[in-house]
């Protein structure tokens, strides 16, 4: 079914225009008005289904409640004809659902997660983050008896933990299936759904689950429904995400802090030496000086460059919001900056500062560093480059606190404390045919070019899962960018919920004929 | 009396040998054996007088108890014929005593302090830091009924708050007067004593007291009895002390921490920039690069150089104790290092390090800096040099948190937070005739050259008092160097108490005839 149906939207895309999607006089997609009408008529059941899901506490560590979520989700998917299984892992179960579509030759694996960030109810405006409330955008007041409304202001928002991250995409998906069914049409792909119950805890059970469930998880394309849409409000595709490695760099001074008067100018200062080390790694323009930092990264192709340039970004507004007058000179454009690995000092510590500071030469000084990785620069190689750089500056590198013999033998002693194995980056080629089909479908259905991100700057815990499964993956984020993700008063703009249904419908219908 | 009697010891010193004191075949000082015999016979009353004084709590903030100390001291000095006054100040009183000596033409002002550091009894081996105990050096056990002993092992120690800092020098002084009286001889100078009740709180009342009590405080030489003797155990003179200025340097980043993935490589990092700033101020060899840092400091004269070289110091042992393999390359010799102002990073802070670190570009980074001053480099000038250096690196310097307009206008923003006005250095010329007399007397009485320190590396709160009074001052520290000063289990080695009586006697008898 895939091959003979692909011409309709596939022709919208040509290699000649690189990764952009030509919108022109193409025919409107026949099912779209029907789906829009269904959404307009079914705001109440969609909102109610989400409110009911949000009322179930879902912090990953709260395993009994997480399982209650899983059982509830089982019911939601079974209602739509999915064959559902809870795939047991060492941690919380994966909710797995499969929906076969007659004649479909492609299988999509759709990933979302049903756990949420831990909550501190004292920071919320409502009594309980698991008792969702709907608030008006105009005055921020709670809308009473919101369950009874049949139409909502798209600017109104639901406030609850996981409202945007990541329960609403699950509801969008089920509503999209209902809407397509009501419109008398079917998805163009077989659908497999996997819902993670530990994403906010780093998805520790995902990769181990592959060994046990590889057959169920196999697909042609993975679509990750997670994260915030581009602030422009346009449909968004991200073809990758940077990875991360974390390392603390400690420079050792005297065994214990020594009096800065009695020994100042004579005993060297580890905080000063740490500053010199860090300064040797990155210059005032943001250029990273560690040898080989960007090794293996090819220059961007003209297509990739035009993809980055096409991302609509108001740099001045962003800088103003951050209170920063200018970006790093090394990477004045944000999208460029995200294509390369970082070397970021995320924290510094040595003795004390402020009015409680003691007049000492400290015993040690530590910089906590995170390195955002790209696919060409894996964690191990980057840690090795830092290690070589530190050693190259005359440091003896220790694995633990230095003993007396080590202290006697070496004038400069440093330690690298590595936190875990890191999370790898992933990047799917935007030229991948499945990716092109998905982009074209989004463009045709929404009538606007999607924002296409070659990579997210951040890291998704699902990366190792993607790499291990070995087939292409991309992210389609749908929720409002200002959703207070991971914070108090997490929220979902209802307009994003309703438009998200259309977005998921476009995914489910990719490569289908226009009418 | 001073002029015709000074030849005896004065001749021991000649300009040709610089500041060293020639010990040769000079005549033994007649009163010394008598004073030694007195000390040997009077260990019990001396120790008892100290134990009684130590039993009085003396934390500066505990004003009623501090006043009880003052009243007790009044009695101790009156017993020796002093005219005593409590000089009232805005804080605790100064205990002031005056003893006129017939025919004396010189007046010494002897300074000690009778307050002590705050105590945390939980850290002490004894129940109460104000119930002194005497412990054997052999097994560290408490010696029972120590008050009843008439002879003490010089290695035994008294444990109590202020045992060494600074009540024992007061008892040494009074015992020295008793011993000289018993030996049938008198001090060679008029004695004025001022005992500070707020030294451990920074001596805030000393300088203001001068306006009111300048006449009482006038003298030819101030002798400060405070601090630990040189570890060699030899009598020690310090002709000065470095001052101190404290400043925190903060570099500002975005208004709030931003996601290191979403914005890494694009928003510049204040911790990195702080590292670059600090690195620009001092190199890996410890050389300070701030413009004009040592301006006004003359090269050391050959006499000064030989004075520094004569200080007995086991650098390797010190470095081993600190767990450091080598000193700063800029100042490989400790005594050299102490002659110059420092630039010491006493603390660093930015966001978090360790397993709790967040993956952000921090909003700011702060280095806490202390600058040890010498007389040629006052606090204000040094802060101004740091300010000029920071500005010279392109920073706009703010006085408080930057507002939006400032953030928009300036790419690099830093703040200097200055803590107080600093404490000035003081330095008395070792060539000062009074200083030479004192050094010669110590040499002759102890039969060993005193260790002479051109300056202490640390700072004494009394510096502004010295500078304001305007006559020469020097320190004669007497207590054991390993006395746990300012810490739990502060202690005094009894050998230092007994030898200290002889040291104070040497001061009281300076320039007197040998027999």
Boltz contact constraints between the chains, C-beta under 6 A:
constraints:
  - contact:
      token1: [A, 242]
      token2: [B, 261]
      max_distance: 6.0
  - contact:
      token1: [A, 248]
      token2: [B, 353]
      max_distance: 6.0
  - contact:
      token1: [A, 254]
      token2: [B, 322]
      max_distance: 6.0
  - contact:
      token1: [A, 254]
      token2: [B, 323]
      max_distance: 6.0
  - contact:
      token1: [A, 254]
      token2: [B, 324]
      max_distance: 6.0
  - contact:
      token1: [A, 255]
      token2: [B, 323]
      max_distance: 6.0
  - contact:
      token1: [A, 260]
      token2: [B, 344]
      max_distance: 6.0
  - contact:
      token1: [A, 260]
      token2: [B, 346]
      max_distance: 6.0
  - contact:
      token1: [A, 260]
      token2: [B, 370]
      max_distance: 6.0
  - contact:
      token1: [A, 261]
      token2: [B, 242]
      max_distance: 6.0
  - contact:
      token1: [A, 261]
      token2: [B, 372]
      max_distance: 6.0
  - contact:
      token1: [A, 261]
      token2: [B, 457]
      max_distance: 6.0
  - contact:
      token1: [A, 261]
      token2: [B, 458]
      max_distance: 6.0
  - contact:
      token1: [A, 261]
      token2: [B, 459]
      max_distance: 6.0
  - contact:
      token1: [A, 262]
      token2: [B, 457]
      max_distance: 6.0
  - contact:
      token1: [A, 262]
      token2: [B, 458]
      max_distance: 6.0
  - contact:
      token1: [A, 264]
      token2: [B, 342]
      max_distance: 6.0
  - contact:
      token1: [A, 264]
      token2: [B, 344]
      max_distance: 6.0
  - contact:
      token1: [A, 264]
      token2: [B, 372]
      max_distance: 6.0
  - contact:
      token1: [A, 265]
      token2: [B, 331]
      max_distance: 6.0
  - contact:
      token1: [A, 265]
      token2: [B, 337]
      max_distance: 6.0
  - contact:
      token1: [A, 265]
      token2: [B, 340]
      max_distance: 6.0
  - contact:
      token1: [A, 265]
      token2: [B, 342]
      max_distance: 6.0
  - contact:
      token1: [A, 266]
      token2: [B, 327]
      max_distance: 6.0
  - contact:
      token1: [A, 266]
      token2: [B, 328]
      max_distance: 6.0
  - contact:
      token1: [A, 266]
      token2: [B, 331]
      max_distance: 6.0
  - contact:
      token1: [A, 266]
      token2: [B, 334]
      max_distance: 6.0
  - contact:
      token1: [A, 266]
      token2: [B, 337]
      max_distance: 6.0
  - contact:
      token1: [A, 267]
      token2: [B, 324]
      max_distance: 6.0
  - contact:
      token1: [A, 268]
      token2: [B, 286]
      max_distance: 6.0
  - contact:
      token1: [A, 268]
      token2: [B, 328]
      max_distance: 6.0
  - contact:
      token1: [A, 269]
      token2: [B, 344]
      max_distance: 6.0
  - contact:
      token1: [A, 269]
      token2: [B, 345]
      max_distance: 6.0
  - contact:
      token1: [A, 271]
      token2: [B, 345]
      max_distance: 6.0
  - contact:
      token1: [A, 271]
      token2: [B, 348]
      max_distance: 6.0
  - contact:
      token1: [A, 272]
      token2: [B, 282]
      max_distance: 6.0
  - contact:
      token1: [A, 272]
      token2: [B, 345]
      max_distance: 6.0
  - contact:
      token1: [A, 275]
      token2: [B, 275]
      max_distance: 6.0
  - contact:
      token1: [A, 275]
      token2: [B, 278]
      max_distance: 6.0
  - contact:
      token1: [A, 275]
      token2: [B, 279]
      max_distance: 6.0
  - contact:
      token1: [A, 276]
      token2: [B, 279]
      max_distance: 6.0
  - contact:
      token1: [A, 276]
      token2: [B, 284]
      max_distance: 6.0
  - contact:
      token1: [A, 278]
      token2: [B, 275]
      max_distance: 6.0
  - contact:
      token1: [A, 279]
      token2: [B, 275]
      max_distance: 6.0
  - contact:
      token1: [A, 279]
      token2: [B, 276]
      max_distance: 6.0
  - contact:
      token1: [A, 279]
      token2: [B, 279]
      max_distance: 6.0
  - contact:
      token1: [A, 282]
      token2: [B, 272]
      max_distance: 6.0
  - contact:
      token1: [A, 284]
      token2: [B, 276]
      max_distance: 6.0
  - contact:
      token1: [A, 286]
      token2: [B, 268]
      max_distance: 6.0
  - contact:
      token1: [A, 322]
      token2: [B, 254]
      max_distance: 6.0
  - contact:
      token1: [A, 323]
      token2: [B, 254]
      max_distance: 6.0
  - contact:
      token1: [A, 323]
      token2: [B, 255]
      max_distance: 6.0
  - contact:
      token1: [A, 323]
      token2: [B, 407]
      max_distance: 6.0
  - contact:
      token1: [A, 324]
      token2: [B, 254]
      max_distance: 6.0
  - contact:
      token1: [A, 324]
      token2: [B, 267]
      max_distance: 6.0
  - contact:
      token1: [A, 325]
      token2: [B, 408]
      max_distance: 6.0
  - contact:
      token1: [A, 325]
      token2: [B, 411]
      max_distance: 6.0
  - contact:
      token1: [A, 326]
      token2: [B, 411]
      max_distance: 6.0
  - contact:
      token1: [A, 327]
      token2: [B, 266]
      max_distance: 6.0
  - contact:
      token1: [A, 328]
      token2: [B, 266]
      max_distance: 6.0
  - contact:
      token1: [A, 328]
      token2: [B, 268]
      max_distance: 6.0
  - contact:
      token1: [A, 331]
      token2: [B, 265]
      max_distance: 6.0
  - contact:
      token1: [A, 331]
      token2: [B, 266]
      max_distance: 6.0
  - contact:
      token1: [A, 334]
      token2: [B, 266]
      max_distance: 6.0
  - contact:
      token1: [A, 337]
      token2: [B, 265]
      max_distance: 6.0
  - contact:
      token1: [A, 337]
      token2: [B, 266]
      max_distance: 6.0
  - contact:
      token1: [A, 340]
      token2: [B, 265]
      max_distance: 6.0
  - contact:
      token1: [A, 342]
      token2: [B, 264]
      max_distance: 6.0
  - contact:
      token1: [A, 342]
      token2: [B, 265]
      max_distance: 6.0
  - contact:
      token1: [A, 344]
      token2: [B, 260]
      max_distance: 6.0
  - contact:
      token1: [A, 344]
      token2: [B, 264]
      max_distance: 6.0
  - contact:
      token1: [A, 345]
      token2: [B, 269]
      max_distance: 6.0
  - contact:
      token1: [A, 345]
      token2: [B, 271]
      max_distance: 6.0
  - contact:
      token1: [A, 345]
      token2: [B, 272]
      max_distance: 6.0
  - contact:
      token1: [A, 346]
      token2: [B, 260]
      max_distance: 6.0
  - contact:
      token1: [A, 346]
      token2: [B, 351]
      max_distance: 6.0
  - contact:
      token1: [A, 346]
      token2: [B, 357]
      max_distance: 6.0
  - contact:
      token1: [A, 346]
      token2: [B, 359]
      max_distance: 6.0
  - contact:
      token1: [A, 346]
      token2: [B, 360]
      max_distance: 6.0
  - contact:
      token1: [A, 347]
      token2: [B, 350]
      max_distance: 6.0
  - contact:
      token1: [A, 347]
      token2: [B, 351]
      max_distance: 6.0
  - contact:
      token1: [A, 347]
      token2: [B, 352]
      max_distance: 6.0
  - contact:
      token1: [A, 347]
      token2: [B, 353]
      max_distance: 6.0
  - contact:
      token1: [A, 347]
      token2: [B, 357]
      max_distance: 6.0
  - contact:
      token1: [A, 348]
      token2: [B, 271]
      max_distance: 6.0
  - contact:
      token1: [A, 348]
      token2: [B, 348]
      max_distance: 6.0
  - contact:
      token1: [A, 348]
      token2: [B, 350]
      max_distance: 6.0
  - contact:
      token1: [A, 348]
      token2: [B, 365]
      max_distance: 6.0
  - contact:
      token1: [A, 349]
      token2: [B, 353]
      max_distance: 6.0
  - contact:
      token1: [A, 350]
      token2: [B, 347]
      max_distance: 6.0
  - contact:
      token1: [A, 350]
      token2: [B, 348]
      max_distance: 6.0
  - contact:
      token1: [A, 351]
      token2: [B, 346]
      max_distance: 6.0
  - contact:
      token1: [A, 351]
      token2: [B, 347]
      max_distance: 6.0
  - contact:
      token1: [A, 352]
      token2: [B, 347]
      max_distance: 6.0
  - contact:
      token1: [A, 353]
      token2: [B, 248]
      max_distance: 6.0
  - contact:
      token1: [A, 353]
      token2: [B, 347]
      max_distance: 6.0
  - contact:
      token1: [A, 353]
      token2: [B, 349]
      max_distance: 6.0
  - contact:
      token1: [A, 353]
      token2: [B, 366]
      max_distance: 6.0
  - contact:
      token1: [A, 353]
      token2: [B, 368]
      max_distance: 6.0
  - contact:
      token1: [A, 357]
      token2: [B, 346]
      max_distance: 6.0
  - contact:
      token1: [A, 357]
      token2: [B, 347]
      max_distance: 6.0
  - contact:
      token1: [A, 357]
      token2: [B, 368]
      max_distance: 6.0
  - contact:
      token1: [A, 359]
      token2: [B, 346]
      max_distance: 6.0
  - contact:
      token1: [A, 359]
      token2: [B, 370]
      max_distance: 6.0
  - contact:
      token1: [A, 360]
      token2: [B, 346]
      max_distance: 6.0
  - contact:
      token1: [A, 365]
      token2: [B, 348]
      max_distance: 6.0
  - contact:
      token1: [A, 366]
      token2: [B, 353]
      max_distance: 6.0
  - contact:
      token1: [A, 368]
      token2: [B, 353]
      max_distance: 6.0
  - contact:
      token1: [A, 368]
      token2: [B, 357]
      max_distance: 6.0
  - contact:
      token1: [A, 370]
      token2: [B, 260]
      max_distance: 6.0
  - contact:
      token1: [A, 370]
      token2: [B, 359]
      max_distance: 6.0
  - contact:
      token1: [A, 372]
      token2: [B, 261]
      max_distance: 6.0
  - contact:
      token1: [A, 372]
      token2: [B, 264]
      max_distance: 6.0
  - contact:
      token1: [A, 407]
      token2: [B, 323]
      max_distance: 6.0
  - contact:
      token1: [A, 408]
      token2: [B, 325]
      max_distance: 6.0
  - contact:
      token1: [A, 411]
      token2: [B, 325]
      max_distance: 6.0
  - contact:
      token1: [A, 411]
      token2: [B, 326]
      max_distance: 6.0
  - contact:
      token1: [A, 457]
      token2: [B, 261]
      max_distance: 6.0
  - contact:
      token1: [A, 457]
      token2: [B, 262]
      max_distance: 6.0
  - contact:
      token1: [A, 458]
      token2: [B, 261]
      max_distance: 6.0
  - contact:
      token1: [A, 458]
      token2: [B, 262]
      max_distance: 6.0
  - contact:
      token1: [A, 459]
      token2: [B, 261]
      max_distance: 6.0
